[in-house]
Structure formats: structure tokens, C-alpha cells
């Protein structure tokens, strides 16, 4: 943890020593007489005002933790991890509409060699995409098929995930057992797009109304480690519940992606 970051988040307590003020007032009272009441009233008002203003800061010191803003947390994450490429992201999407539900699990792996692997599991079937060296292979049922063109994987490295955090700078931050939680209310589709699959993003855009909450997690070293989102969509009077949970692991720890034999 950088000392500069801690200093930025610390509040400075400005306290008035009542004993010193009292000594000065006692000396003044013997000379001014009738002005004592006015001076005492003014001092009392100042002390009350300062005590009120410092109450929150006193509580923060008592808790032993300085307050951290979303700007400070995101800046620290980008400073520490903004040049990192590799990670593994485990993500689960869930759509619930009335009595029906549909779940999709995705595991995205990005290596230090700018390789990408995306495994998608839906209805007990898994399809895995491998994109590397301008090639795109799809692996399913112990068979793989090379595609005519490779997908563009620009913007999929860990540093890009970190860069995308800028849209959450209006959120609030709380300390957690593992580090920090950044929370933000979902008020429109743009708030939620980062955590949604393409299909879910389309649902958000088509909705009459959307509400919910996003929580992003960071560890003590400001690694962006996951999050969750819940949202309720209203369209033509009907509600659809969406949720997305994900964890980010093996950050800066995947030199190369293992591939099936023959690929």
C-alpha cells in the first residue's frame, strides 16, 4: 500500500484546546467585565461548531481506517496493475423471468502472450474458443474447427478491465475483509454493460426501466478481483431479473494458454 495513497485518504483533525481558550478568557474577564458573556457565548459557539464538524473524523480514527473514495481506489488499481495482461475470469450470468431461468457460465483466460481462451457452458454443453497468433479455433465435443478469420481480441487484457473501471468513479467504497468494495447503483443500461453478456446488454437497452446495484471487489494490493450485479428490468409491465457474478484470478500469472493436442 502506497504511503501517498494513505495520506490522500486521511482526514486531518483540527482541534481547539479548550484549556488554552479558557486561560485566555479568564485573563480577559478581569479587564473587560461586562464583555465576558459575549466572549463566552462566541467561544461556546465556535467549540460546538468545531466539535460537530470533527465528529465524523473522530469516528473514522476510532475505527482505525481512513475513508477511501472511488477515485482513489480506481487510481491505485490503475497505477499498480495498469500494465498487466494475464488473468482468468470466471463469470456466471443468470436470467430469471417468471418461473423460468437460464444460466450461462463463461471462463475467460488471457495470457501474457496475448492469447485468449473463452469457454462457454450453457445447458450442459461447453464450447471453447481459442484465439492466438491470428488464428481462431473452436473446440467442442473433442473436436476442433479452425475459423476463416480470427476474432479481434484488442481490449481483452487485464489492463483493459482496469481501464474500464473509470465509469464507476461515482460509486462509494467500503472496507471488506479482503480489501475494498466499490458499490454503485444501476440507473441505466450503460452502468451495467461492463458486467453483461452481449445478449443481456441488448435486453437492457430494450427495457422501459432498469434498476439494481453493482459491487466490485479489490484486494489489499488494489487488484481488481471480481464483483456482482443484480438488476430488474421492466418491459411492458413485466419484470425480468438479471444477475452476473464473477471472480478474477491468476492475475499476472498465466505465461501461456495450454491448447488441445493437434491445435
C-alpha positions in Angstrom: 0.0 0.0 0.0 1.5 3.3 -1.0 2.0 5.9 1.7 0.9 8.6 -0.7 -2.4 6.9 -1.2 -3.0 6.6 2.6 -2.1 10.3 3.0 -4.6 11.3 0.3 -7.4 9.4 2.1 -6.6 10.6 5.7 -8.6 13.3 7.3 -6.7 15.9 9.3 -8.2 16.7 12.7 -8.2 20.3 13.7 -8.9 20.6 17.5 -9.2 23.7 19.6 -7.6 23.3 23.0 -10.3 24.4 25.4 -7.8 24.8 28.3 -5.8 27.4 26.3 -9.0 29.2 25.4 -10.2 29.1 28.9 -7.0 30.7 30.2 -7.3 33.5 27.7 -10.9 34.1 28.6 -10.1 34.2 32.4 -7.4 36.8 31.8 -9.8 38.9 29.7 -12.6 38.7 32.2 -10.8 40.6 34.9 -10.2 43.5 32.5 -13.4 43.6 30.3 -16.1 42.8 32.9 -19.3 43.1 31.0 -17.8 41.7 27.8 -17.4 38.3 29.4 -20.8 37.0 28.5 -20.4 37.8 24.8 -16.9 36.4 24.6 -18.0 33.1 26.4 -21.0 32.8 24.1 -18.9 33.2 21.0 -16.3 30.7 22.2 -19.0 28.2 23.0 -20.5 28.5 19.5 -17.1 28.0 17.9 -16.3 25.0 20.0 -19.7 23.4 19.3 -19.3 24.1 15.6 -15.8 22.5 15.5 -16.9 19.5 17.6 -19.8 18.9 15.1 -17.5 19.1 12.1 -14.9 16.8 13.6 -17.4 14.2 14.9 -17.2 12.1 11.7 -13.5 12.3 11.6 -13.2 11.3 15.2 -15.3 8.2 14.4 -13.0 7.3 11.5 -9.9 7.5 13.6 -11.6 5.4 16.3 -12.4 2.7 13.7 -8.7 2.7 12.6 -9.5 3.0 8.9 -9.2 6.1 6.7 -12.0 6.8 4.3 -11.3 5.9 0.7 -13.0 7.4 -2.4 -13.8 5.6 -5.6 -11.4 7.9 -7.4 -8.6 7.0 -5.1 -9.3 3.3 -5.3 -9.5 3.2 -9.1 -6.4 5.4 -9.5 -4.5 3.0 -7.2 -5.7 -0.1 -9.1 -4.7 1.5 -12.4 -1.3 2.7 -11.1 -0.4 -0.8 -9.7 -1.9 -3.0 -12.3 -2.4 -0.9 -15.4 0.4 -2.7 -17.4 -0.8 -6.3 -16.5 -2.0 -8.6 -19.3 -2.9 -12.1 -17.9 -5.8 -13.3 -15.8 -8.6 -15.8 -15.6 -12.2 -14.6 -15.2 -14.9 -16.9 -14.0 -18.3 -15.5 -14.8 -21.9 -16.6 -14.3 -24.9 -14.9 -15.9 -28.5 -15.7 -14.8 -31.8 -14.5 -16.3 -35.0 -15.2 -14.4 -38.4 -14.4 -15.9 -41.4 -15.6 -14.0 -41.0 -19.4 -13.4 -38.2 -19.8 -15.9 -34.4 -19.2 -15.6 -31.4 -19.5 -17.8 -27.8 -19.6 -16.7 -24.6 -19.2 -18.7 -21.1 -19.7 -17.4 -18.0 -18.3 -19.1 -14.4 -18.8 -18.2 -12.1 -16.2 -20.0 -8.3 -16.7 -19.9 -5.9 -14.2 -21.2 -2.1 -15.0 -21.3 1.0 -12.8 -21.2 1.5 -13.9 -24.9 -1.8 -12.1 -25.9 -3.6 -15.4 -26.3 -7.3 -15.7 -25.4 -9.4 -18.7 -24.4 -13.1 -18.4 -23.8 -15.1 -21.4 -22.5 -18.9 -21.1 -22.6 -21.1 -23.5 -20.8 -24.8 -23.5 -21.5 -27.4 -26.3 -20.9 -24.6 -28.8 -20.1 -22.7 -28.2 -23.3 -19.3 -26.4 -23.5 -17.9 -24.6 -26.5 -14.3 -23.3 -26.2 -12.8 -20.6 -28.3 -9.0 -20.3 -28.7 -7.6 -17.1 -30.3 -3.9 -16.8 -30.8 -1.4 -15.8 -33.5 -4.1 -14.5 -35.8 -5.9 -17.9 -35.6 -9.3 -18.8 -34.2 -10.2 -22.3 -33.3 -13.5 -23.6 -31.8 -13.2 -26.7 -29.7 -16.4 -28.8 -28.8 -17.1 -32.5 -28.3 -13.4 -33.4 -28.6 -13.2 -31.9 -32.0 -11.9 -28.5 -33.1 -12.5 -26.4 -36.2 -10.4 -23.6 -37.4 -12.3 -20.4 -38.4 -11.6 -18.5 -41.6 -10.8 -15.3 -39.6 -9.5 -14.6 -36.2 -11.5 -12.5 -33.8 -10.2 -9.1 -32.7 -9.1 -9.5 -29.1 -7.9 -6.0 -28.5 -9.3 -4.7 -25.3 -9.4 -8.1 -23.5 -6.2 -7.8 -21.4 -6.3 -7.2 -17.6 -5.1 -3.7 -18.2 -8.2 -3.1 -20.3 -10.5 -4.3 -17.5 -8.7 -1.9 -15.2 -9.2 0.9 -17.6 -12.9 0.2 -17.9 -13.3 1.0 -14.2 -13.4 4.7 -15.0 -17.2 4.6 -15.4 -17.6 3.6 -11.7 -15.9 6.6 -10.3 -19.2 7.9 -8.9 -19.6 4.9 -6.7 -19.0 4.5 -2.9 -16.2 2.5 -1.2 -16.3 0.4 1.9 -13.6 -1.7 3.5 -14.0 -5.5 3.4 -12.3 -8.5 5.0 -10.2 -8.9 1.8 -9.7 -5.3 0.9 -12.3 -3.0 -0.6 -15.8 -3.0 -2.2 -16.9 -0.4 -4.7 -20.7 -0.1 -4.9 -22.8 1.7 -7.4 -26.5 1.9 -8.1 -27.6 0.8 -11.6 -29.8 3.5 -13.0 -29.4 2.8 -16.8 -28.1 0.3 -19.2 -24.6 1.9 -19.5 -24.0 1.3 -15.8 -24.3 -2.4 -16.3 -22.8 -3.0 -19.7 -19.4 -4.0 -18.4 -20.7 -7.0 -16.5 -23.2 -8.2 -19.0 -23.0 -10.6 -22.0 -23.9 -9.2 -25.4 -27.4 -10.7 -25.2 -28.1 -9.3 -21.7 -26.8 -5.9 -22.8 -29.4 -6.0 -25.6 -32.1 -6.7 -23.1 -31.0 -3.7 -21.0 -31.2 -1.4 -24.0 -34.7 -2.6 -24.9 -36.1 -2.2 -21.3 -38.5 0.5 -20.3 -36.8 0.8 -16.9 -33.8 -0.8 -15.2 -32.6 -0.7 -11.5 -30.2 -2.6 -9.4 -26.7 -2.5 -7.8 -23.1 -3.3 -8.8 -20.5 -4.3 -6.3 -16.8 -4.6 -7.4 -14.1 -6.1 -5.2 -10.4 -5.3 -4.8 -7.8 -6.9 -2.6 -5.4 -5.1 -0.2 -2.9 -4.6 -3.1 -5.7 -2.9 -5.2 -6.1 -5.9 -7.6 -9.5 -5.9 -9.2 -10.7 -9.3 -8.1 -14.3 -9.6 -9.1 -17.8 -8.4 -8.5 -21.5 -8.9 -8.9 -24.5 -7.2 -10.3 -28.2 -7.5 -9.8 -30.8 -5.7 -11.9 -34.5 -5.7 -12.5 -35.7 -4.9 -16.0 -39.3 -3.7 -16.6 -40.7 -4.0 -20.1 -44.4 -3.7 -21.0 -45.2 -4.1 -17.3 -43.3 -7.4 -16.9 -40.2 -7.8 -14.8 -37.0 -9.7 -15.7 -34.3 -10.3 -13.1 -30.7 -10.4 -14.2 -27.6 -11.2 -12.2 -23.9 -11.5 -13.0 -21.2 -12.7 -10.6 -17.5 -13.1 -11.4 -14.1 -13.6 -9.9 -10.8 -12.7 -11.4 -7.9 -15.0 -10.5 -4.3 -15.8 -11.5 -3.7 -12.1 -12.3 -0.3 -11.6 -13.9 0.3 -15.4 -13.6 -0.6 -17.0 -16.9 2.5 -17.1 -19.2 0.8 -19.2 -21.9 -2.5 -20.9 -22.6 -2.5 -24.7 -22.9 -4.1 -26.0 -26.1 -5.6 -29.3 -27.1 -3.3 -31.7 -28.9 -3.3 -31.1 -32.7 -4.1 -27.4 -32.5 
